[in-house]
Amino acid sequence: MDIAFWLFMLGLAALLWWASFYATKRMRIEKNHMREEQARRNLEARAASPGEGDESQTSKEE
């Protein structure tokens, strides 16, 4: 095998890696956005009902 073949294969591998990275970029961004939204909703739900957490802790202590 000569060096031209290996350089071609290296270039092809780099191109395929870049294409897969670019193709999944949007999916990763959307998934992170969905996680942030879910975390925000969870925090808002906890802030809206602070008494529920206190009651469950006092019942566990008794």
C-alpha positions in Angstrom: 0.0 0.0 0.0 1.4 3.3 -0.9 1.1 6.6 1.0 -1.4 8.1 -1.4 -3.9 5.4 -0.4 -3.5 6.0 3.3 -3.8 9.8 2.8 -7.0 9.3 0.9 -8.4 7.0 3.6 -7.4 9.5 6.3 -9.1 12.3 4.4 -12.2 10.1 3.8 -12.4 9.2 7.5 -12.1 12.9 8.5 -14.8 13.8 6.1 -17.1 11.1 7.4 -16.4 12.1 11.0 -17.2 15.8 10.3 -20.4 14.9 8.4 -21.6 12.8 11.3 -20.7 15.5 13.9 -22.5 18.1 11.8 -25.5 15.9 11.3 -26.0 15.3 15.0 -25.3 18.9 16.1 -28.9 19.9 15.8 -30.1 16.8 17.7 -27.7 17.6 20.6 -28.7 21.2 20.7 -32.4 20.3 20.8 -32.0 17.7 23.4 -30.1 20.1 25.7 -32.8 22.7 25.1 -35.5 20.2 26.1 -33.5 19.3 29.3 -33.2 22.9 30.3 -37.0 23.5 29.7 -37.8 20.4 31.8 -35.5 21.6 34.6 -37.1 25.0 34.5 -40.6 23.5 34.7 -39.5 21.3 37.6 -38.1 24.3 39.5 -41.3 26.3 38.9 -43.4 23.4 40.1 -41.4 23.1 43.3 -41.5 26.8 43.9 -45.3 26.9 43.4 -45.9 24.2 46.1 -43.3 24.6 48.8 -45.5 23.1 51.5 -45.7 19.7 50.0 -42.0 19.0 50.5 -42.1 20.1 54.1 -45.0 17.8 55.0 -43.3 14.8 53.5 -40.2 15.5 55.5 -42.0 15.9 58.8 -44.0 12.7 58.3 -40.7 10.8 57.7 -39.3 12.2 61.0 -42.2 11.0 63.1 
